Amino acid sequence: MKWVTRANANVDRVACPWLIKRFVDPDAEFLFVAPDAVMATAERDGAIPYDVPNVELGHVDGRCSFESIIRKYQLTDPALTEIARIVHGADVAEDVRVTPQSAGLSAIARGFALLHGDADHDKIRLETPMYDALYAWCQSRVS
């Protein structure tokens, strides 16, 4: 399946591909396009839009996109619930204090964005081990 979002990915738009590949669609393909091209790309390519306004897998009812994906696909792993809180705080500036880890994740994710700019697939490749490690840490906390 194809998934599409805005180019120049940051916190949520990198965390979501990690979540999708690990727990929803291991063969997922991600497209990063200009913000005004997301919906046309979704329609043309049959891609699922995420982390853009007015879509099911975006910021809805106080959730970030990562949390919307967890809800949509009924992912009930307690470690995912924990990592979702961290991602939410890292992505939603006014909620950065929701967990002690959120500010650190925000700084690291934004650092990757500064280093790699529009190289979104590189950011996913480079940040995936970080999300794997964070997930392992969350698993240890909830077990």
Secondary structure as UniProt FT lines:
FT   STRAND          2..6
FT   HELIX           11..23
FT   TURN            26..27
FT   STRAND          29..33
FT   HELIX           35..37
FT   HELIX           38..45
FT   STRAND          48..49
FT   TURN            53..54
FT   TURN            56..57
FT   TURN            61..62
FT   HELIX           65..72
FT   TURN            73..74
FT   HELIX           78..91
FT   HELIX           93..98
FT   HELIX           100..116
FT   TURN            117..118
FT   HELIX           120..142
//
